[in-house]
């Protein structure tokens, strides 16, 4: 019974899933190598992204907050009106 749940979670038997993952990893590795991409470059890119945000003095976060509130001023009332319209229609 628990083996059936485990297979359902994986989507197939563990052996087949392992073979499929090995094959897909090989294909993706070949494509990324052809594009001259390495896992370390991804890690360094993410690190540089956070360093740039830090160096901007959190102005990007402030800008994000202003965009959020500007959008919320429009979205929340529209959402509320549509909820009221659907509630009245029931």
Residue pairs with C-beta under 8 A, 6 or more apart in sequence:
6 14
7 13
7 14
10 17
11 17
12 20
32 38
53 60
53 61
